[in-house]
């Protein structure tokens, strides 16, 4: 990866109601400590905790982490910049991110079809 390239998120967490922090970190390709750090920095991440104190992330938490990952890791925002962006236009960012995610899914399917030909 060159200096100007940002890491791309490859996440496929579907089908479960709750995900452990290790599963979430693996899906994002980051350490669990970064997920815990983002939880402390961004109020939109609110995982449930079981009796042992283990974090259990729901689909809404995953979507919010995707937004943060996109802003910080892919777009290169600072944490303060990402917080500001999320406060300014949260619905616009979420809508745009959903559209981009769907288009990337379609692109992947088309590439798969092309490879099968």
C-alpha positions in Angstrom: 0.0 0.0 0.0 1.5 3.4 -1.0 1.5 6.4 1.2 -1.6 8.0 -0.4 -3.7 4.8 -0.4 -6.1 4.2 2.5 -7.0 0.7 3.8 -10.4 -0.6 2.5 -12.9 -2.0 4.9 -14.0 -5.6 4.1 -16.8 -6.4 6.5 -19.4 -9.1 6.3 -21.2 -9.3 9.7 -24.7 -10.5 9.0 -27.1 -13.0 10.5 -26.4 -12.5 14.2 -28.0 -10.2 16.6 -24.9 -9.5 18.7 -21.2 -9.6 17.9 -18.2 -9.9 20.3 -15.5 -7.2 20.1 -13.1 -9.7 18.6 -15.4 -10.5 15.7 -15.9 -6.8 15.1 -12.2 -6.0 15.2 -11.4 -8.9 12.9 -14.0 -7.7 10.4 -12.6 -4.2 10.3 -9.0 -5.4 10.3 -8.1 -3.5 13.5 -7.2 -4.3 17.1 -9.8 -4.6 19.8 -8.2 -1.7 21.6 -9.1 0.6 18.7 -12.7 -0.4 18.9 -12.7 0.3 22.6 -11.0 3.6 22.0 -13.6 4.6 19.4 -16.3 3.6 21.8 -14.9 6.1 24.3 -14.5 8.9 21.7 -17.7 8.6 19.8 -21.0 8.7 21.7 -22.9 7.0 18.8 -21.2 3.6 19.7 -23.1 2.1 22.5 -22.5 -1.7 22.7 -24.5 -3.7 25.2 -22.5 -5.3 28.0 -23.2 -8.7 29.5 -22.8 -9.6 33.2 -19.1 -10.2 32.7 -18.7 -6.7 31.1 -18.0 -8.1 27.6 -19.1 -5.8 24.9 -21.8 -7.0 22.5 -22.2 -5.0 19.4 -25.6 -4.8 17.5 -26.1 -4.0 13.8 -26.6 -0.3 14.6 -23.2 -0.3 16.4 -21.6 -2.0 13.4 -23.1 0.6 11.0 -21.8 3.5 13.2 -18.4 1.8 13.4 -18.4 1.6 9.6 -19.1 5.4 9.4 -16.2 6.1 11.8 -13.9 3.7 10.0 -14.8 5.3 6.6 -14.1 8.8 7.9 -11.0 8.1 9.8 -9.3 5.3 7.9 -10.5 5.7 4.4 -11.0 9.5 4.2 -8.1 10.4 6.5 -10.1 12.5 9.0 -8.7 13.2 12.4 -10.9 12.1 15.3 -12.0 15.6 16.0 -12.7 16.1 12.3 -14.8 12.9 12.2 -16.7 14.0 15.3 -17.5 17.3 13.8 -18.6 15.8 10.5 -20.9 13.4 12.3 -22.5 16.2 14.3 -22.9 18.5 11.2 -24.7 16.2 8.9 -25.2 12.8 10.4 -28.0 11.7 8.1 -26.3 12.9 4.9 -23.1 10.9 5.8 -25.1 7.8 6.7 -27.1 8.0 3.5 -24.0 8.5 1.4 -22.2 5.7 3.1 -25.1 3.3 2.6 -25.2 4.2 -1.1 -21.4 3.7 -1.5 -21.6 0.4 0.4 -24.4 -0.9 -2.0 -22.5 0.2 -5.0 -19.3 -1.5 -3.8 -21.4 -4.7 -3.3 -22.7 -4.4 -6.9 -19.2 -3.9 -8.2 -18.0 -7.0 -6.4 -20.8 -9.0 -7.9 -20.1 -7.7 -11.4 -16.4 -8.5 -11.0 -17.3 -12.0 -9.8 -19.6 -12.5 -12.9 -16.7 -11.3 -15.1 -14.3 -13.7 -13.6 -16.7 -16.6 -14.1 -16.9 -15.9 -17.9 
